[in-house]
Amino acid sequence: MKQQIFNLIPTSILYLIFVSVGQAQPAFNVVPLGVKGGGVEGNLSAYMIAPVNSQAYVCLDGGTVRQGIEVAVSNGAFAATADQVSRSFIKGFLISHAHLDHVSGMITNAPEDTAKFIYAFPKCIDIIKNHYFNWESWPNFGSEGVTPLKKYTYKSLSEGQEISIENTEMTVKTFSLSHGNPYEGAAFLLQNKGKQALYFGDTGPDEVEKSTKLQKIWEAVAPLIKAKTLTGIFIEVSYPNEQPDNKLFGHLTPNWLMKEMNKLAMLSGKENMQHLKLIITHIKPTGQNEVIIKGQLNDNNALGMDIIYPEQGSGFEL
């Protein structure tokens, strides 16, 4: 009887049924608020992310906030006003490090913002507290320091510890990065209902940084790639391959990124790297950098990953 029923269904419809069943359903919604690696004040590193069908986002870094939200609203990424998105949808900030191109939007937007949490390593919090929210650079909207206004509550992160992100359905596990040794950055592994997304702040390659920090992350996430639960990796490529190693300043080139991806493939299996979503962040907008970097990445993608170049205000799913 079942065979008779299937024989009555057109082949084209059967194909769509089998394809839809086989495809993994998206787990996260992402809205880039800023995608550049410095040099464009209104388009600096910041990515809103939430589980699909949720309006409870966390912002991965905060280089550009308000302007990015306004672009996203005009693009139809949100059925809400910019005020509603900024004040109500964003529940907190995960700050990878305290360089201005990763925090300036969060800082300058603070007077009009609502109460939120700032999650970061203790050293990063100290920089925000002592150098930005100090009543000299800017009023102290933090929960610590000189005469705090307590709008933003600091939450210190510990490497390897998984914690809940307040007022969202997500958890985060944090890893240490080397961003020009000994400067410390962070990578965030977000999780919701058995699916993960991995976000890197600025980082140099292990070989140049004289570090094993990236290797430790690859060892941690390789099982997730094998299990097909890691939905995507946000990772920076700041310079083209022509940039000398001694002038990387804790950043990656296409060649160095692909060397690191090959290390990950050794642990997870090359076959499991095919169609893994690789979201390229932090391209320096100098001259023809963007065109050159995209060409070098696409030419060197022997693993068959799906390379995504995010655009400010254009949402996508992972």
C-alpha positions, 0 to 999 in steps of 0.5 A: 500500500505504501509503495502504491501511495508513493507511486502516485506522488510526482517525482519532483514532489518526492525530491523536495520531501527527501531534500527537506528531511535531509537538510538540517534545520537552522538553529540561530538567527544572526544580524550583523551590526558591523563587519569591518576590522577598523577604519569604518566608524559606523561598521565595526565588529558586532553581531546579534545572535539568538535562537531561531524564532527568538527575540532574545539576542546577545551581541557578540562584541559591540563596535557598532550598535545603533547605526547597525541596528538602523541599517538592519531595520531599514533592510527588514531584518527586524519587524520593530523600531531601532529603539525596540531592537536596541533597548529590548532585543539585545539582552547583553554583550559578549566582549571578546576584547576591549579594543575600540573597534569592538566596544565603541558602539556599546560605550557611546550608545550606553546613555540611551540603552536599558539595563544589560549584562557585559560578559568578558574575561576579567582583564577585559572588564578591567579595561572597560571599567578603568579606561572607558566607564570612568567619568573621564572617557565616558560616564560610568554606566558599569556596575563597578568602579567610580560612582557606578550608574549600574546600567550594565552589570559585569559578568566575569568569564572563566575559560572553559566554564559554561554559563547561561546568558541571562534572559536568553535561552543560550549558554556560552563557553569561553576560550582564551585567544592570543591577539598579539602575545601577550594580549588576551582575547576570547572566543565564544561557543554559544549553545542552544538545544544541542546546536552550537555557533563559535565566534572568534574575537581577533586572533593570530595563528598559533605558529606566529603567536607561539601559542597553542590556544587555537589548537585547544579550541579545535580539539574542543569543537572537533567532536561537534563538527563530527556530530554535525551540531556546530552550525558555523564558525565566525573567524577573522581574516584581517589582511591578505596573504602579502602581509608579513608575519611580523606585521600581523599584530595578532591577526589572520590572513587567508593562508593562515586561516586555511592552515588552521582549518586544516588542523581542525580537519585533521581532528574532525575529518576532512569529509566533515568540513565540507559545507561547514559555514565559515563566516569571515569577519574583521576584514580591514577595509584598506584599499583592495583588501576585501577583494584580494582576501575574498579571492585568496580564500575562495581559491584556497578552499580545498576543504569545501567549506561554505564561506560567508561574507556578512554584510551590515544589517543583512540577517542570515541563519545558521 
